[in-house]
Amino acid sequence: MKKIQKHIEIVRSSNKGLSSLSQESCDAIYSLLKRHYCIVGVSIVNNLNDLRNLVSKQPDLVFMGMKYLPSGIADCAAEDKKIWLSTYLEQRDIAHTGSAGEAICLESNKPLAKQRALDAGFTTAPYIVIKRTETGLVAESSLSYPLFVKPSRGGGGDGINDESVVHNLMQLDGKVNSHTINFSGDWLIEQYLPGREFSVGILKEEYSKRLIAMPLELVTETNHRGERILSQEVKSMNLEKTLPVMDVSVRESVVNMAVGVFKCLGARDYGRIDIRFDEWGNPHFLEANLIPSLIEDYGSFPKACVVNLGMDYEKMILSIVRLGLERAKPTLEVSENSTVSSIFIPPIEAVPA
């Protein structure tokens, strides 16, 4: 097979707190891309000098495996103390996979993403943001128990366990205090949604403006209180069941919300939108992940590609790369009238068993 004359540079950090791409995932993507592209490298970016070295290589495309760098010794949670890699690369005319810097920054702040969705007319669980020492504010708010508590930033189920659903102020204090050491940022306190949970993978169709929506239902074992919580432990051990969404009305409701939120966040190419139902079966936006896990047979996005499209791991990675390369080659852009519909939902009968 003749390799494509392109230079792809995979970027990740050896700092686990900064990297969205595990070593396992990086190795798999590297081996896959080496079979198809002439030059494939891995750049470890832990500081600004590393980032400058990445730019000096002038790759045709950077495969994004991290979101930001702290600009100094200051608290990484401060937005003005971060260097967003996507923005940094775009300012230097280097194409990269996935969304632009503004969308990545917005997605990384869960309360801001929720507010953007609300402003666009989508539903999300009522919420407040508090400092770790201000739990008394919950008692003064309009929220009622049970509540769901999670860090306002981070992914992969960070900070989420069976104690994340709290039924009184004592439990709330216990949950927040137990994670004071591990999480330095604010806390997102929202009304607990007891219904079904869904993850919708979004993948842009190549050389088109159409978005492919790929919903999955996520099912976990109930805890001692009968609650289903997609915790950090469940995610890391890959214990959740992923089911195709066969009901037409459910499928349409979660897909319409996911695509709408994806667009209102300014996302592009690919990503994941998480949704949960309330007790009456109404969908609510939970959060977005625009650099989702890309480990084979792990994480909602790769599984959504398989379940909805029968798209294997290699095809998924190559599609993400080609979408990024479209921006590096303006001649490949399509016309405004190249598609009839802006959303493609795989028909239920096409969903593999």
C-alpha positions in Angstrom: 0.0 0.0 0.0 1.4 3.4 -1.0 1.6 5.8 1.9 0.2 9.3 1.8 2.7 12.1 1.7 1.7 13.8 4.9 3.3 14.5 8.3 1.0 13.7 11.2 2.2 14.6 14.7 0.3 13.1 17.7 0.5 15.3 20.8 0.0 14.3 24.4 1.5 15.1 27.8 3.3 12.8 30.3 1.4 14.8 32.9 -1.7 12.7 33.4 -3.6 15.7 34.5 -3.0 17.4 31.2 -3.3 14.5 28.7 -6.6 13.4 27.2 -4.8 10.6 25.4 -3.5 7.6 27.3 -0.2 5.9 26.4 -2.2 2.8 25.2 -4.3 5.0 22.9 -1.3 6.9 21.6 0.5 3.7 20.8 -2.5 2.3 18.9 -3.1 5.5 16.9 0.6 5.8 16.1 0.8 2.2 14.8 -2.3 2.7 12.7 -1.3 6.0 11.2 2.2 4.6 10.3 0.6 2.2 8.0 -1.0 5.0 6.0 1.1 8.2 6.3 4.8 8.8 5.4 5.7 10.6 8.6 4.1 10.0 11.9 5.6 11.3 15.2 4.6 11.7 18.8 5.3 15.0 20.6 5.2 15.0 24.4 4.1 18.5 25.5 4.6 19.4 29.1 5.6 23.0 28.8 5.8 26.0 26.4 9.2 25.0 25.1 7.7 21.6 24.1 4.9 23.3 22.4 7.3 25.5 20.4 9.2 22.5 19.4 6.0 20.9 18.1 5.3 24.0 16.0 8.9 24.0 14.6 8.2 20.6 13.1 5.6 22.1 10.9 3.4 19.0 10.6 0.5 18.8 8.1 -1.7 17.9 11.0 -1.6 17.6 14.8 -3.6 14.8 16.2 -4.9 16.3 19.5 -4.4 14.3 22.7 -4.6 17.2 25.2 -6.4 20.5 25.6 -4.2 23.0 27.4 -1.0 23.9 29.2 -0.8 26.0 32.3 1.0 29.2 31.3 3.1 29.2 34.4 3.2 27.9 38.0 -0.3 29.4 38.6 -3.4 27.4 39.4 -4.3 25.3 36.3 -8.0 25.9 37.0 -7.7 29.6 36.2 -8.8 30.1 32.6 -6.5 33.1 32.0 -3.6 31.0 33.1 -4.0 28.4 30.4 -2.6 28.1 26.9 -5.2 26.3 24.8 -3.3 24.2 22.3 -5.9 24.3 19.5 -5.8 28.1 19.6 -2.0 28.2 19.7 -1.8 26.0 16.7 -4.5 27.8 14.7 -2.7 31.2 15.3 0.3 29.6 13.6 -1.6 28.1 10.7 -1.2 24.5 11.8 -4.2 22.2 11.3 -5.3 19.9 14.0 -8.0 17.3 14.7 -11.2 18.2 16.4 -12.8 21.5 17.5 -11.3 24.9 17.6 -10.0 26.5 20.8 -13.1 28.5 21.8 -15.2 25.3 21.7 -12.6 23.3 23.7 -12.4 26.0 26.3 -16.2 26.2 26.6 -16.6 22.4 26.8 -14.0 22.1 29.5 -16.0 24.4 31.8 -19.1 22.3 32.6 -21.2 25.2 34.0 -20.4 27.5 31.0 -21.3 24.7 28.6 -24.6 24.1 30.5 -25.4 27.8 30.3 -24.6 28.0 26.6 -27.1 25.0 26.1 -29.7 26.8 28.2 -29.3 30.0 26.2 -29.8 28.0 23.0 -33.1 26.6 24.3 -32.0 23.2 25.5 -32.9 21.7 28.9 -30.3 20.9 31.5 -30.7 20.0 35.2 -31.0 23.1 37.4 -27.6 23.8 39.0 -25.4 26.2 41.0 -21.7 26.5 41.2 -20.1 26.7 44.6 -16.6 26.9 46.2 -15.6 24.0 48.3 -16.1 25.9 51.5 -19.6 27.3 50.5 -21.9 24.3 50.8 -24.3 26.4 52.9 -25.3 28.2 49.7 -27.1 25.1 48.6 -29.5 25.4 51.5 -30.3 28.9 50.3 -30.8 28.0 46.7 -34.0 26.8 44.9 -32.5 23.3 44.4 -34.0 20.4 46.3 -32.5 17.1 47.3 -31.4 14.7 45.9 -28.5 16.5 44.3 -25.7 15.4 42.1 -22.2 16.7 43.0 -19.2 16.7 40.6 -16.2 18.9 39.8 -16.9 21.8 37.5 -14.1 20.7 35.3 -12.5 17.4 34.2 -13.7 14.2 32.5 -13.5 10.5 32.7 -15.8 10.4 35.7 -13.3 12.3 37.8 -14.7 12.8 41.3 -17.8 10.8 40.7 -18.8 7.8 42.8 -21.7 6.4 44.8 -21.5 9.4 47.1 -22.0 11.8 44.3 -25.8 11.6 44.8 -26.5 13.4 48.1 -29.8 13.5 50.0 -29.0 16.1 52.7 -26.6 18.8 53.7 -24.5 16.4 55.8 -23.9 14.1 52.8 -23.1 17.1 50.6 -20.5 18.4 53.1 -19.0 14.9 53.3 -18.8 14.5 49.5 -17.2 17.9 49.0 -14.7 17.6 51.9 -13.6 14.1 50.9 -12.3 15.4 47.6 -10.8 18.7 48.8 -7.2 17.4 48.3 -7.7 16.0 44.8 -9.8 18.8 43.2 -8.8 22.4 43.6 -11.6 23.9 41.5 -15.2 24.7 42.0 -18.1 22.2 42.4 -21.1 21.8 40.1 -24.2 21.0 42.2 -27.2 20.1 40.1 -30.6 18.5 40.5 -30.2 14.7 40.3 -31.8 13.1 37.2 -33.0 9.6 38.0 -33.8 8.5 34.4 -31.9 6.7 31.6 -28.5 7.9 30.5 -27.3 8.3 26.9 -24.1 9.2 25.1 -24.3 10.5 21.5 -21.2 10.3 19.4 -21.1 13.0 16.7 -18.9 12.5 13.6 -18.9 14.9 10.6 -19.3 13.2 7.3 -16.1 13.6 5.2 -16.2 16.3 2.5 -19.7 17.3 3.5 -21.4 19.5 6.1 -23.5 16.7 7.4 -23.2 15.4 11.0 -23.7 11.8 11.8 -25.4 11.2 15.1 -24.6 7.9 16.9 -26.6 7.4 20.2 -26.0 4.8 22.8 -27.7 4.0 26.1 -25.4 3.5 29.0 -26.5 1.2 31.7 -24.7 0.5 35.0 -25.5 -1.7 38.0 -27.6 -0.1 40.7 -25.9 0.8 44.0 -27.3 0.1 47.5 -29.8 3.0 47.0 -31.0 1.8 43.7 -29.2 4.6 41.8 -27.3 4.1 38.5 -24.1 6.2 38.6 -21.6 6.2 35.8 -18.7 6.6 38.2 -14.9 7.0 37.6 -14.5 3.3 38.7 -17.2 2.1 36.2 -15.6 4.1 33.4 -12.0 3.1 34.1 -13.0 -0.6 34.3 -15.2 -0.4 31.3 -18.1 -1.9 33.2 -21.0 0.0 31.7 -23.3 -1.7 29.2 -23.7 0.1 25.9 -27.0 -0.6 24.1 -28.3 0.6 20.7 -31.2 3.0 21.0 -34.0 1.3 19.1 -37.1 3.3 20.2 -37.8 5.9 17.5 -39.0 8.7 19.7 -36.2 8.2 22.3 -33.7 8.1 19.5 -34.9 11.3 17.9 -35.1 13.2 21.2 -31.5 12.4 22.3 -30.1 12.9 18.8 -31.8 16.3 18.2 -30.6 17.5 21.6 -27.0 16.2 21.1 -26.6 17.7 17.6 -28.1 21.0 18.7 -25.8 21.3 21.7 -22.8 20.2 19.6 -23.6 23.1 17.3 -24.3 25.7 19.9 -20.9 24.9 21.6 -19.2 25.6 18.3 -17.9 22.1 18.0 -16.7 20.5 14.8 -15.6 17.2 13.3 -16.3 14.8 16.2 -17.1 14.6 19.9 -19.5 13.2 22.5 -22.6 14.7 24.1 -24.0 13.1 27.3 -27.7 13.3 28.1 -29.8 12.0 31.0 -33.6 11.7 31.4 -35.6 13.0 34.3 -38.2 10.9 36.0 -40.7 11.8 33.3 -38.5 10.8 30.4 -37.5 14.3 29.3 -33.9 14.7 28.1 -31.4 17.0 29.8 -27.9 17.9 28.6 -25.3 16.7 31.0 -21.9 17.6 29.5 -19.8 17.4 26.4 -16.4 15.9 25.6 -14.8 17.2 22.4 -11.6 15.1 22.8 -13.2 11.8 23.9 -11.4 8.6 24.7 -10.2 6.8 21.6 -9.1 3.5 23.0 -10.4 0.5 21.0 -13.4 -1.2 22.6 -13.4 1.4 25.4 -15.3 4.6 25.9 -18.6 5.7 24.4 -17.3 7.3 21.2 -15.6 4.3 19.6 -18.4 2.0 20.8 -21.0 4.4 19.2 -19.2 4.2 15.9 -19.3 0.4 16.0 -22.9 0.0 17.2 -24.4 2.6 14.9 -22.3 2.5 11.8 -20.3 -0.8 12.0 -17.3 1.5 11.7 -14.2 -0.3 13.1 -11.3 1.4 15.0 -9.1 2.0 12.0 -11.8 3.6 9.9 -12.8 5.8 12.8 -9.2 7.1 13.4 -8.6 7.7 9.7 -11.8 9.6 9.3 -10.9 11.9 12.2 -7.5 12.5 10.5 -9.0 13.2 7.1 -11.5 15.7 8.6 -8.5 17.6 10.1 -6.6 17.5 6.8 -9.6 19.0 5.0 -8.8 22.2 6.8 -5.1 21.9 5.8 -6.2 21.6 2.1 -8.7 24.3 1.3 -9.1 22.9 -2.2 -11.0 19.9 -0.7 -13.7 22.1 0.8 -17.2 21.4 -0.4 -19.8 23.9 -1.7 -22.7 25.2 0.4 -25.1 23.1 -1.6 -23.2 19.8 -1.4 -25.7 18.2 0.9 -29.5 18.3 1.4 -29.6 17.5 5.1 -27.3 18.7 7.9 -28.0 15.7 10.1 -27.7 12.0 9.4 -29.3 9.5 11.9 -28.5 5.9 11.0 -31.8 4.1 10.5 -32.7 1.7 13.3 -32.7 -1.3 11.0 -29.1 -0.4 10.0 -27.9 -0.6 13.6 -25.8 -3.8 13.9 -27.1 -6.3 16.3 
